Amino acid sequence: MANIDEVREAAAEFLKRALNVKEVRVIGAAKVNSQWDIEIEVYEENSFLKSLGLPTKVQDRNIYTVKVNDSLEVESYERQGHTLVTR
């Protein structure tokens, strides 16, 4: 069974790779049944300005929830306030 430090590290490293960012900050962790919910703060380039092709140093502060099992496998991740649409 994984401890909280191992889970935090696994979630942070996964999100760095998935989002192609250098820094993330774990701001919360909770074990719910046999799964960990990790909240991570990420500063990302402003997507609207980026889509316009404008050079900017403006960054958005986004919070992601990463779900990790006891085997340190990431089961899902999602930006808070973002709704997934499936068809």
N, C-alpha and C positions, 0 to 999 in steps of 0.2 A: 504494500500500500504506500502510495506517494505522500510525502509531507508537503506542507503549504509552501515552503521555499522552492522545492522542486517543481511544483505545479505553477507557481508564479513565473519562474524562469522559463519553463516550457512554453507557456502562453505568450510571454513577452518575445521570445525568440521567434516563435511562429508568426506573430503579427508583424514583426520587423521584416521578415522575408515576404509575407503575403502582400504587404502594403508598400514594400520597397522604401522603408524609412529607416533612419539611423537611430532615432531615440524614441522610446516609449516609456511611460511611467505607470506602474501598477498602482491603482488607487483603491482597489477593493478586492476581497476574495472571500468566498463563502462556500462551504461544502453543503450541498443539498442531496441527501440520500447518498448515492455512490458517485456523484458528479460534482465537479468544482465549477463555480461561476466566478470568473475573473473579470474585473472591470479595469480597462486600460485606457489611459489618456494619450492621444496622439495629435500632434500638430502636423497638418497636411496643407499643401499648397491649395489656395482657394480654387475650387473646381470650376466656378463660373468664369473667373478671369482667365484661367488656364484654357478653357474652351474657346475663348475669344482670341487666344494667341497673344495676349498682352503679358509683357514681362512684369512681374510683381514679386514683392516680398511679403505680401499678405498671406497669412496662414489661418486656417480654421482650426479651432480646438474641437476635436471629435472624441467621443467616448465609445469604446467598443466593448462588447461582452463576448468573452471567449469561454466556451464550455469544454472542459478537459476531464477525461475519465481518470481512474486511479492508475491506469497503465501509461499515463502521460501522453495519451493520444488526444489531439484536438478533434472534437466531434462537430463543433460549429463555431462560427463567429459572426457577429452582426453589429453594425453601427447602431447605437441607440438613437431612437427617433427616426429610424429609417425602416419603412415597411417593405417587406419582400412581397413581390407579386408573382404568383405562379399561375400558369394557364394550362 
